[in-house]
């Protein structure tokens, strides 16, 4: 079936090609009656504008690129949802890609999205190697990072605007909450070495424990992601060794859910025997049978802040300074923690 063109619409409406173009772009120079008639004919004839052709003329597609590590991870899925919802309210669509936390894949996706002429790019929680891979491409399109621009164990900084949670404060807040409940044997479970985000969180935990004069216990996650499976493995290791912990501070909610499953397997009651605190406040955490107490990353604000930063970068392409924004965490109390 032949697609309808602007010339077809102009012929049916009995107006010029330029008049149809003005009606579609809401430009001045034609009457409201003519504009309404042209738009009605477009609807009747099923006309769809050629977005690519229009972008070649205006040098703008109103499309943003979004790269997340793994959309099956609930945290990233929720962040992507809030980004898309807010961007759409501003007249932008979002093209979503999964990097699977592979640096070479991130670089290829970045190139793919630039090739499709996105107006700007948002990278969510890129690993150090991923940031290194795309560093040379950052000048191709306005880019904002959700997460850290700093690279762990390095003085290097990724040259892009960014917005992130204050992860050190989050680690400190969660630990101080558990200390306030009377816990002393608090184990931090799921720290991923090499991740600046995780480094900041565990540093907040260590600082709070040191200030209280207590020994630090950290179980590292050597997997490539903070998954439920990783939490299950670490939880089994913790509970089967009988190390005497009274509280677990999980690096993420997904890890916390795995720890919760391990506790069930090992006959450990939460919060009867061990209090459990997560980090992220994913939607599953609020389910009645889970009721996970957690540190809230304030995802709607994080997403809106990233889009706002990107809009500002798109509007000021010659700006030489990157913007860094930090959001404060919040504690959400539910039912997995209790006084010692």
NORJO-V603825 format. One record per helix or strand of 3 or more residues. SS is the DSSP state (2 for helix, 1 for strand). FROM is the first residue (numbers start at 1). LEN is the number of residues. If there is no record, write none. Layout:
SS|FROM|LEN ; SS|FROM|LEN
//
This chain:
2|6|8 ; 2|17|9 ; 2|32|14 ; 2|51|8 ; 1|63|6 ; 2|74|16 ; 1|93|6 ; 2|103|13 ; 1|120|5 ; 2|128|13 ; 1|142|5 ; 1|161|5 ; 2|167|14 ; 1|186|6 ; 2|196|16 ; 1|217|4 ; 2|228|14 ; 1|247|4 ; 2|253|13 ; 1|275|6 ; 2|283|4 ; 1|293|4 ; 2|299|17 ; 1|324|4 ; 1|330|3
//
